[in-house]
């Protein structure tokens, strides 16, 4: 995805004191069934709205200098129900899955005959062109050039999507983008990133109303 957003005039700060709060949007019918939900603009379910309100109670004590949301309605509605006054940032949209949009991993594996995953094997062209994991990481890197300076003056919240936030976390931790395959995020969950002894670190991950019993399918 091309963007004309300018880079900042100053490089990222060395050790900002604020925290980076990641909020994955609440449940949708597609996330519930494990469908890859990239640019399709599906709404929250009733349970998804409850999860969004729960996320709001978890972030109530933070002091935000910046709150950004994906433009897709499932993220914007989550921000609203969580009580977050968010600015829309187009860079926060979910991975463009191309021809695998709306399909489950199980369906794709059955068709291909091997254990496909988006992180390992990538996606194909469809009604949209699709993105490589590295292209998603490029968007995440641009988001972080805006986020890190804001963390010098307060906390920052990003309301977005499972795969995008996992890749952004890998970039934040200075890991390869595909490290995102090894961390999962549930709908409506809240995670907290910060710096610990000058190193980017995870303070809390995938925190929600209940502990997950199985990895998230989407």
PyMOL commands that set and color helices and strands:
alter all, ss='L'
color gray80, all
select helices_A, chain A and resi 29-33+46-58+73-81+90-92+105-112+118-121+133-150+162-172+177-182
alter helices_A, ss='H'
color red, helices_A
select strands_A, chain A and resi 20-24+64-69+87-88+155-160+190-196+199-207
alter strands_A, ss='S'
color yellow, strands_A
deselect
rebuild
show_as cartoon
